[in-house]
Protein backbone atom coordinates (compact mmCIF):
# COMPACT_ATOMS: atom_id res chain seq x y z
CA UNK A 1 0.00 0.00 0.00
CA UNK A 2 2.74 2.47 0.85
CA UNK A 3 4.66 1.85 -2.38
CA UNK A 4 1.64 2.40 -4.58
CA UNK A 5 0.64 5.57 -2.71
CA UNK A 6 4.19 6.90 -3.03
CA UNK A 7 4.14 6.17 -6.75
CA UNK A 8 0.87 8.07 -7.18
CA UNK A 9 2.21 11.09 -5.28
CA UNK A 10 5.48 11.05 -7.26
CA UNK A 11 3.65 10.70 -10.57
CA UNK A 12 1.37 13.62 -9.68
CA UNK A 13 4.34 15.76 -8.69
CA UNK A 14 6.13 15.05 -11.96
CA UNK A 15 3.04 15.90 -13.98
CA UNK A 16 3.34 19.46 -12.67
CA UNK A 17 6.78 19.74 -14.29
CA UNK A 18 5.49 19.53 -17.85
CA UNK A 19 5.84 22.93 -19.54
CA UNK A 20 2.57 24.55 -20.53
CA UNK A 21 1.81 24.96 -24.21
CA UNK A 22 2.01 28.45 -25.65
CA UNK A 23 -1.50 29.82 -26.05
CA UNK A 24 -2.57 30.27 -29.68
CA UNK A 25 -2.36 33.73 -31.18
CA UNK A 26 -5.57 35.73 -31.12
CA UNK A 27 -6.51 36.02 -34.77
CA UNK A 28 -10.14 36.69 -33.93
CA UNK A 29 -10.31 39.76 -31.71
CA UNK A 30 -11.89 42.91 -33.07
CA UNK A 31 -9.00 44.04 -35.27
CA UNK A 32 -9.94 41.94 -38.31
CA UNK A 33 -6.71 39.89 -38.40
CA UNK A 34 -8.68 36.89 -39.60
CA UNK A 35 -9.30 38.71 -42.89
CA UNK A 36 -5.57 39.05 -43.60
CA UNK A 37 -4.27 35.53 -42.92
CA UNK A 38 -3.66 35.01 -46.65
CA UNK A 39 -0.69 37.40 -46.31
CA UNK A 40 1.18 35.09 -43.90
CA UNK A 41 4.37 33.97 -45.64
CA UNK A 42 4.40 36.99 -47.95
CA UNK A 43 7.24 39.58 -47.95
CA UNK A 44 7.09 42.64 -45.73
CA UNK A 45 5.90 44.77 -48.64
CA UNK A 46 2.53 42.96 -48.52
CA UNK A 47 1.74 44.86 -45.31
CA UNK A 48 0.73 47.77 -47.55
CA UNK A 49 -2.34 45.78 -48.61
CA UNK A 50 -3.76 45.80 -45.09
CA UNK A 51 -6.50 48.34 -44.54
CA UNK A 52 -6.96 48.78 -40.81
CA UNK A 53 -8.29 51.97 -39.26
CA UNK A 54 -7.20 51.12 -35.73
CA UNK A 55 -3.71 50.88 -34.31
CA UNK A 56 -1.30 48.49 -36.02
CA UNK A 57 2.23 47.55 -35.11
CA UNK A 58 4.84 45.72 -37.14
CA UNK A 59 6.97 43.56 -34.85
CA UNK A 60 10.42 42.54 -36.02
CA UNK A 61 12.45 39.74 -34.37
CA UNK A 62 14.05 40.88 -31.12
CA UNK A 63 12.03 44.09 -31.03
CA UNK A 64 10.78 45.23 -27.61
CA UNK A 65 6.98 45.49 -27.46
CA UNK A 66 4.52 46.19 -24.68
CA UNK A 67 2.62 43.19 -23.31
CA UNK A 68 -0.70 45.00 -22.86
CA UNK A 69 -3.65 43.56 -24.74
CA UNK A 70 -5.78 45.71 -27.03
CA UNK A 71 -8.30 43.64 -29.01
CA UNK A 72 -8.60 46.33 -31.70
CA UNK A 73 -4.85 46.55 -32.32
CA UNK A 74 -3.39 44.53 -35.19
CA UNK A 75 0.05 42.97 -34.80
CA UNK A 76 2.07 41.93 -37.84
CA UNK A 77 4.98 39.71 -36.82
CA UNK A 78 7.93 39.41 -39.19
CA UNK A 79 10.58 36.70 -39.55
CA UNK A 80 14.34 37.29 -39.71
CA UNK A 81 13.99 37.18 -43.52
CA UNK A 82 11.38 39.95 -43.55
CA UNK A 83 8.39 37.71 -44.26
CA UNK A 84 5.06 37.94 -42.46
CA UNK A 85 5.03 35.22 -39.80
CA UNK A 86 1.67 36.00 -38.18
CA UNK A 87 -1.09 38.57 -38.11
CA UNK A 88 -2.91 38.76 -34.78
CA UNK A 89 -5.06 41.00 -32.64
CA UNK A 90 -3.76 42.29 -29.35
One Martini backbone bead per residue (centre of mass of N, CA, C, O) as a GRO file, in nm:
protein
   90
    1UNK     BB    1   0.058   0.061  -0.022
    2UNK     BB    2   0.292   0.263   0.002
    3UNK     BB    3   0.410   0.237  -0.282
    4UNK     BB    4   0.161   0.325  -0.445
    5UNK     BB    5   0.127   0.602  -0.313
    6UNK     BB    6   0.407   0.712  -0.386
    7UNK     BB    7   0.368   0.690  -0.692
    8UNK     BB    8   0.129   0.884  -0.715
    9UNK     BB    9   0.270   1.132  -0.597
   10UNK     BB   10   0.508   1.138  -0.796
   11UNK     BB   11   0.345   1.155  -1.057
   12UNK     BB   12   0.198   1.420  -0.983
   13UNK     BB   13   0.454   1.594  -0.952
   14UNK     BB   14   0.563   1.552  -1.246
   15UNK     BB   15   0.320   1.674  -1.400
   16UNK     BB   16   0.398   1.976  -1.308
   17UNK     BB   17   0.670   1.982  -1.511
   18UNK     BB   18   0.513   2.044  -1.751
   19UNK     BB   19   0.506   2.241  -2.002
   20UNK     BB   20   0.331   2.482  -2.125
   21UNK     BB   21   0.148   2.583  -2.368
   22UNK     BB   22   0.119   2.797  -2.610
   23UNK     BB   23  -0.088   3.020  -2.681
   24UNK     BB   24  -0.281   3.115  -2.913
   25UNK     BB   25  -0.333   3.329  -3.136
   26UNK     BB   26  -0.524   3.627  -3.187
   27UNK     BB   27  -0.730   3.630  -3.480
   28UNK     BB   28  -0.980   3.758  -3.397
   29UNK     BB   29  -1.107   3.974  -3.245
   30UNK     BB   30  -1.141   4.334  -3.359
   31UNK     BB   31  -0.915   4.380  -3.605
   32UNK     BB   32  -0.925   4.160  -3.859
   33UNK     BB   33  -0.700   3.932  -3.897
   34UNK     BB   34  -0.856   3.706  -4.043
   35UNK     BB   35  -0.858   3.867  -4.329
   36UNK     BB   36  -0.507   3.842  -4.346
   37UNK     BB   37  -0.387   3.539  -4.364
   38UNK     BB   38  -0.291   3.535  -4.674
   39UNK     BB   39  -0.008   3.697  -4.593
   40UNK     BB   40   0.123   3.467  -4.487
   41UNK     BB   41   0.463   3.454  -4.619
   42UNK     BB   42   0.497   3.724  -4.707
   43UNK     BB   43   0.630   4.004  -4.772
   44UNK     BB   44   0.651   4.305  -4.619
   45UNK     BB   45   0.508   4.465  -4.857
   46UNK     BB   46   0.213   4.342  -4.795
   47UNK     BB   47   0.120   4.540  -4.571
   48UNK     BB   48  -0.005   4.758  -4.771
   49UNK     BB   49  -0.288   4.593  -4.799
   50UNK     BB   50  -0.368   4.683  -4.526
   51UNK     BB   51  -0.688   4.770  -4.383
   52UNK     BB   52  -0.657   4.974  -4.087
   53UNK     BB   53  -0.791   5.204  -3.853
   54UNK     BB   54  -0.633   5.109  -3.635
   55UNK     BB   55  -0.399   4.992  -3.462
   56UNK     BB   56  -0.053   4.919  -3.576
   57UNK     BB   57   0.204   4.662  -3.557
   58UNK     BB   58   0.545   4.602  -3.634
   59UNK     BB   59   0.721   4.295  -3.564
   60UNK     BB   60   1.041   4.235  -3.496
   61UNK     BB   61   1.299   4.062  -3.426
   62UNK     BB   62   1.378   4.162  -3.092
   63UNK     BB   63   1.154   4.346  -3.033
   64UNK     BB   64   1.018   4.576  -2.829
   65UNK     BB   65   0.711   4.512  -2.646
   66UNK     BB   66   0.418   4.538  -2.530
   67UNK     BB   67   0.183   4.337  -2.311
   68UNK     BB   68  -0.061   4.461  -2.385
   69UNK     BB   69  -0.417   4.441  -2.445
   70UNK     BB   70  -0.567   4.503  -2.779
   71UNK     BB   71  -0.823   4.400  -2.976
   72UNK     BB   72  -0.788   4.644  -3.206
   73UNK     BB   73  -0.499   4.553  -3.247
   74UNK     BB   74  -0.253   4.507  -3.490
   75UNK     BB   75  -0.028   4.232  -3.555
   76UNK     BB   76   0.291   4.216  -3.729
   77UNK     BB   77   0.492   3.941  -3.782
   78UNK     BB   78   0.836   3.893  -3.835
   79UNK     BB   79   1.099   3.767  -3.982
   80UNK     BB   80   1.432   3.761  -4.050
   81UNK     BB   81   1.344   3.773  -4.377
   82UNK     BB   82   1.076   3.964  -4.399
   83UNK     BB   83   0.831   3.791  -4.320
   84UNK     BB   84   0.516   3.692  -4.260
   85UNK     BB   85   0.418   3.511  -3.969
   86UNK     BB   86   0.187   3.703  -3.834
   87UNK     BB   87  -0.168   3.785  -3.763
   88UNK     BB   88  -0.289   3.982  -3.492
   89UNK     BB   89  -0.446   4.042  -3.196
   90UNK     BB   90  -0.328   4.292  -2.932
   0.00000   0.00000   0.00000
